Amino acid sequence: MTALTYYPGCSLKTSSKFYETSIKQIFSSYGIEIQELPDWSCCGASAAHTVDDRLAHALVARNLALAEIKDHHLFAPCSACYIRSKVTNERMRQDKEFRKDINNVISPLKCLGTGEVKNIIEVLHDHVGIELIARRLKYNLSALKVVPYYGCVLTRVMGMEAFDDKENPTSMDSLLWALGAELISWPYKMECCGASKTLTNKDVTYTLSGKIMDRAVLLGADAIVTPCPLCQLNLDLLPYLGRNEKALPILFLSEVFELALFGRLIGSNSHVIVVDEIIKKVKEID
């Protein structure tokens, strides 16, 4: 059994609780054990580094130091948490003076940058694999047309190698293909949804997320699939932000796995845009 130290971040304990439940359920099906990082704290996500860069790295390094004690890879399903953790981890590994300074801040904890930080796409690719995913299908998703939406930060790790192409990633596409869903090619897989602007200027989110939704509807998709809790929330909130036009369900990547393995969604009632029609398209494999 694969063991990973799980960093939920703030979203998966609040607005996206059903994402956490979904992840735990599908990981368990594939023999992946996730152990929640004890005494974790907020990583600062998209805000801290815009105010105080040193503090932002210290917030992340504290969590990384706790993970290093467990000697496991750190699994961060939130895209913002993943990016912040990966950037700090790499710098702690390579920059001796920086490492010394940040470790003085988080003392008596100590971070060396010796672990790896992984997102949900990497975990499913590296620890499950396309072949096993395709072999374990219990339900037929061929009637489900989806567009993969990575969001604007997941692969754009500046100054270091990313796990996928920075501007045209395909790793989630291959997972969705293995699950049997019909993939629709589109140019908006890396567009910004508005991110945290929802809190300060909802019109920005309405415009950016609305553009993404419009294109997905135009292409005839049944759903938009994302691994990012903030992207999922922003797009799912479009009816509350004033959208009167058609809006598609926004599924987490793990929820497509739920459909393929169990034929239902444990968090169906947590979606703002109803997912009932999506579930009806799923048929058990004879």
Buried (B, 14 or more C-beta within 10 A) or exposed (E): EBBBBBBBBBBBEEBBBBBBBBBBBBBEBBEBEBEBBEEBBBBBBBEBBEEEEEBBBBBBBBBBBBBBEBEBBBBBBBBBBBBBBBBBBBBBBEEEEBBEEBBEBBEEBBBBBEBBBBBBBBBBBEBBEBEEBBEBBEBBBEBBBBBBBBBBBBBBBEEEEBBBEBEEBBBBBBBBBBBBBBBBEBEBBBBBBBBBBBEEEBEBBBEBBBBBBBBBBEBEBBBBBBBBBBBBBBBBBBEEBEBEEEBBBBBBBBBBBBBBBBBEBBBBEBBBBEBEEBBEBBEEEE
